[in-house]
């Protein structure tokens, strides 16, 4: 058991929308990512997804509403709910997802990251 300085881990991330694993517990990965701009519309058929904002502002667009998260705020997106994250400024997020959850859900495409680095 070694303490993890989450902010120092963000210094190791160079690309936006490229999640990195910083921990694992009970079949869940703890992931962090720097994001900016638009992501793809997607859903996760079998997995809930937790988003927690460390720095910046995360917008989660749903088909019927927009949810905006500021530092210290989080939301759980239930499985099967289509959503599109976006951030107008560089934003740092933490996510809790079951091991094996693909970042683009069922949508796939060029933003899909299959081999997540552990930092």
C-alpha positions as CSV (number, residue, x, y, z in Angstrom):
1,X,0.0,0.0,0.0
2,X,1.6,3.1,-1.3
3,X,-0.1,6.6,-1.4
4,X,-0.9,7.8,-4.9
5,X,-0.6,11.5,-5.6
6,X,-3.3,11.9,-8.2
7,X,-2.2,15.4,-9.3
8,X,1.3,14.2,-9.9
9,X,-0.1,11.4,-12.1
10,X,-1.8,13.9,-14.3
11,X,1.6,15.4,-15.0
12,X,2.5,12.1,-16.7
13,X,-0.4,12.3,-19.2
14,X,0.4,13.9,-22.5
15,X,-2.8,13.3,-24.6
16,X,-6.4,14.3,-24.2
17,X,-9.0,11.6,-24.1
18,X,-6.5,8.8,-23.3
19,X,-7.4,7.2,-20.0
20,X,-4.7,5.9,-17.7
21,X,-5.2,3.3,-14.9
22,X,-4.0,4.4,-11.4
23,X,-5.6,1.7,-9.3
24,X,-7.8,-1.3,-9.1
25,X,-10.3,-2.4,-6.5
26,X,-13.1,-5.0,-6.4
27,X,-13.1,-5.5,-10.2
28,X,-13.1,-1.8,-10.9
29,X,-10.4,0.3,-12.5
30,X,-9.6,3.8,-11.2
31,X,-8.8,5.8,-14.3
32,X,-7.7,9.4,-14.9
33,X,-7.7,11.4,-18.1
34,X,-7.1,14.9,-19.3
35,X,-9.9,16.0,-21.6
36,X,-10.6,18.9,-23.9
37,X,-13.0,19.3,-26.8
38,X,-15.7,16.9,-27.8
39,X,-15.8,13.1,-27.3
40,X,-18.1,10.6,-29.1
41,X,-21.7,9.7,-28.3
42,X,-21.6,6.3,-26.7
43,X,-23.2,4.0,-24.1
44,X,-21.9,1.1,-22.1
45,X,-24.5,-1.7,-22.2
46,X,-23.2,-3.6,-19.2
47,X,-21.3,-1.0,-17.1
48,X,-22.2,2.0,-15.0
49,X,-19.6,4.8,-15.2
50,X,-18.6,7.3,-12.5
51,X,-17.1,10.6,-13.5
52,X,-15.4,12.8,-10.9
53,X,-13.9,16.2,-11.8
54,X,-10.5,17.1,-10.3
55,X,-9.9,20.3,-12.3
56,X,-11.8,22.3,-14.9
57,X,-15.4,21.7,-16.0
58,X,-16.9,18.5,-17.5
59,X,-20.1,18.7,-19.6
60,X,-22.0,15.5,-20.1
61,X,-24.6,15.7,-22.8
62,X,-27.5,13.3,-22.7
63,X,-30.2,13.0,-25.3
64,X,-32.6,14.9,-23.0
65,X,-30.4,17.2,-20.9
66,X,-26.9,18.6,-20.1
67,X,-25.2,18.0,-16.8
68,X,-22.2,20.2,-15.9
69,X,-19.7,19.1,-13.2
70,X,-17.2,21.4,-11.5
71,X,-14.2,20.3,-9.3
72,X,-15.3,18.1,-6.4
73,X,-18.5,17.0,-8.2
74,X,-19.3,13.6,-9.6
75,X,-22.1,11.7,-11.4
76,X,-22.8,8.1,-12.1
77,X,-24.0,7.4,-15.7
78,X,-26.1,4.2,-15.5
79,X,-25.4,1.4,-18.0
80,X,-27.1,1.8,-21.3
81,X,-27.5,5.6,-21.1
82,X,-26.2,7.3,-24.2
83,X,-23.9,10.2,-23.4
84,X,-21.3,12.5,-24.8
85,X,-18.6,14.1,-22.6
86,X,-17.1,17.4,-23.6
87,X,-14.9,20.1,-22.1
88,X,-14.3,23.6,-23.4
89,X,-11.1,23.9,-21.4
90,X,-8.6,21.3,-20.3
91,X,-10.2,19.3,-17.6
92,X,-8.9,16.5,-15.3
93,X,-11.3,13.7,-14.5
94,X,-11.2,10.5,-12.6
95,X,-13.4,7.5,-13.5
96,X,-14.4,4.3,-11.8
97,X,-15.4,1.6,-14.2
98,X,-15.4,-2.2,-14.3
99,X,-12.2,-3.7,-15.6
100,X,-12.4,-4.1,-19.4
101,X,-14.8,-1.2,-19.9
102,X,-14.0,0.4,-23.3
103,X,-13.8,4.2,-23.3
104,X,-16.0,4.5,-26.3
105,X,-18.5,1.9,-25.3
106,X,-20.3,0.2,-28.2
107,X,-19.5,3.1,-30.6
108,X,-15.8,2.2,-31.1
109,X,-13.8,4.3,-33.6
110,X,-10.5,6.2,-33.6
111,X,-10.8,7.4,-30.0
112,X,-11.0,3.9,-28.6
113,X,-8.1,3.0,-26.4
114,X,-7.7,-0.7,-26.0
115,X,-4.4,-1.0,-24.0
116,X,-4.7,1.4,-21.1
117,X,-1.4,2.3,-19.6
118,X,-0.9,2.0,-15.8
119,X,0.9,4.9,-14.2
